[in-house]
């Protein structure tokens, strides 16, 4: 079983915009890492993460390389992302994460309310971590037992 975790969650663990968000993101990633679940992300994740972090931090390449070791990158599901964008009106990056969740039969966890809404609209089990932390953690624990 796998979980698609949006770039926003990883960014919140590195750039502390809000202490509460950072704590939730760190706790979530620790729970997933201590489970039997795998984090799966589209290749776009690597590019998006590098872009966000390079605006704020030095030595971004080392940070991104370290994070990439803990996830499974898959080829961008271009055709499926296109379908997601058409059906939901999603932003391009969001469509790739939603498509990855569909392709891998995964739940999606994000700190982006719009992405979570569009994922649900597309039929993906998605959690907006900021408001659904406990639900997301409980679902991860359920998935681990399957």
N, C-alpha and C positions, 0 to 999 in steps of 0.2 A: 504494500500500500504506500501511497505517496501523498504529499501535500505540496501545493503550489503556494509559495510565499512571495508576495509582491515586494518589489524593491523598496517601497516605502517603509516596510518593517525593518529591513536591514539598515536603511539610512537612519532610522530612529535609534538604533543601537550604537551608532557611531557619532552622529551629530546630535547632541542633546539640546533640541529645541524646547522640549518640555519634559521635565523629570518623570512625570507620570507615564507619558507615552514611551519613554526610553525604558522604564522599568517593565512595562507590559511587554514590549518587544523583546527585551532580554529574557524575561521569564518564558515567553512563548518559544523562542528559539532553543532555550535550554531544555524545555520539556520535549520538544521534537527531537533534539539531538540525543536525549536519553531514552527515546522510544525506538521501536523497530521501524519507524516510518522514515521515508526518504524525502528530502526536499527536492522538487523538480521545478526548473525554471526554463523559459525560452532563452536562447542565446542572447536575445535583446537585453536580458537582465544585466549581462556583463557590460554592455555598452552604456546602458542607462545608469548603472551604479557608478561607473567611471566618470560619466559626465557630471553627475550630481556631486560626487566627492571632490572632483578636481577643482570645483569652484570654491571649495572651503578648506581643503587640506593639502599638505605636501605629501609626497611619496605615495600617491594614490595607487600606482601600479602594484606596490607591495600589499596594500590593504585589499585591493580587489583580488589579487592572486590568492591571498589567504582565505577570503570568503568563498571563492570559486571552488576551493578544495572540499568544501562542506556541502556542495549542492551538485545535482546532476543537470548539466546543460543539455537541452535537446535542440535540434534544429528548429528554427522558427517555423511554426505551422502556418505558412503564408495564406493558403487558400481558406483554411478554417478561420483564421483571424479576419480575413476579408468578409466572410459570412457573418461573423460575430459583429463586425463594425456595421454592416448593412442592417442586421436585425435589431441592434441595440443603440446605434449611434455612438458607440464607444470611441474614446480617443485611441489612436493607433497602438500605443504601448499597452494600454489596458486590454485591447482586443487580443493581443498576443498572449497575455497572461491568462485570460479567460479561455482562449483556444487551447492553451497548454493544459489547463485543468480538464477541459472536455476530452482532449486527446489521451490523457493519462488516467482518466477516470478518478480525478483527485478533487479534494475540497480546495478552496482558495481562501487565503487569509490575507487581508490588506488593511492598511491604515488610510485607505482612500475610500470615502463613503460612496462616491460616484462609481468607482470600479465595482465595489460590492453590490450596489444596486443593479448595475448592468449585468453582472455575472448571474445574479438571481433571475433577472429578466430573461437571460439566455438558458436558464434551467440548471445552472451550476450551484452546488451547495457552497455558499460563500459567507464569510464572516468579516464584519467591519470591526477590527480588533478593539478600537477605542471604546465601542459601546457593547461589544459582544465577547469580551475576553473570556469570561467564565464559560460561555457556550462553546467557544472555540476549543478551549482546553478540555472540556468534557468530551467533545467530539473526537479530539485527538486520542484521548484515553480509550474511547470506545473503539476507534479504528485499530489501535494497537492490539486490542484483544481479539480482533478478527483473524 
